[in-house]
Amino acid sequence: MRNDRPLPEACSTECPVRETAKIVEHKWATLIIRDLLSGKKRFSELERSLDSISPKILSERLRALESLGLVHRTVYPTVPPMTEYTLTATGRAFEKVILAMADFGALLLNREQPAE
């Protein structure tokens, strides 16, 4: 399924594929976004959902996604502080990329193995 929009032939600094790759190339970023598509989550919920991610890496990825304008962080002044994460409108637009990745991943998982 191909749309009518041509892909850029050169990978300049204004290349939209390059901009998306900045997000996709970081391990865990797409899975964090996937989890936030269902609604707001606390740090501990994301940590449990992502199974083997370290708290340090999760924190780094969330801050990176926040700096890109994809994730919004709300800190509640409780003891201990509670932090919730949600997707911004730009982050929600990434759902199309996640769905395309899910379709492609299913294709890879269901493909016939080559004969040996």
N, C-alpha and C positions, 0 to 999 in steps of 0.2 A: 504494500500500500504506500504509494508515493504521492505527496502533495505537489502542487505546481510551483512551489517556491524553490528556486535554485539554491543549492548549498554554496557557500563561499569556496572558491578554489584555493585561495591563499589563507594562511593562518596568521593574519595580522593581529595587532593588539585589539582591534575592534571586532574580531571574529566572534559571533555569538556561540559557536560550538566551543571555542576556547573558554568563554565565560562560564558555560555550563560545566565543562570539564574541570574547572577549578573546584566545583562542589563535588562532582562525582568521583574525582580521583582520590579524595580523602576517605580512608577507611572509616566506616561507621556513619558518615554524614547522611547518606541516603537512607540508612536504616533508622536513624534518629528522626528524619523527616517522615518516613513511613509511619513510625509509631505516633508522631504528633498529628498525623492526618485524622486520627479518630478523636482528637480533642486534647485539652490541656492535660499535662502530666507533671508530676513532681519528679525531682531528680531521682529519688529512690525507685519510682515506678519505671523510669527509663533504664536505670541500672539493672533492675531485675529482668526486664524485657530483653535487653541486649546481652544477657547471659555472661559472656566472658570479657566484657569491656571493663577496663580499670576506671575507678572514679576520676583519676587524673586525666585520662584520655577523654572520658565523657565530658568533663568540665571544659577541656580545651575545645572540643568539637562544638559544644553548645555556644561557647563564647565566639568561636569563628562564625558559626551560622547566625548568631546575633549581629556580629559586625557586618555581615553581608546583607542584613535586613530581612532574613528569612525566618528568624525566631525572635519572639518577644519574651523577655524574662520579667516576672513579677515577684518581688520579694515582700513577704508579709512580716511585719515587726512582731513576731511571736518569739517565745523562748522554748526550744531553739528556733531560729528563723526558718520559715517555710518558703520555699521557692517553687513557683510553677512556671512551666514553659508552654507557649502556644505558638502556632505558626502565624506569621503576618500574612497579608494578602499575597505578597510575592512568594512567600513560602508555600501557600496553598496552591499557587499556580504550578509549583513543582510536581504536583500530583500527576500531571500528564507524563512527566519523565518517569516517575515511579511506576505508573501503570505500563508504560512502554517497556521498562526494565522487567516487570513481572511477566509480560507476554513473551519477551525474548528469553527470559530464564526458563519459562515453561517449555518453550520450543527446545532449548538445550537439554532440559531434563528428559524430554519425551522423544528425542531423536533416536533413530536406530543406531546402534553401535556398529562400527565397520567390522566386516568379516575379517578374521585373521587367517 
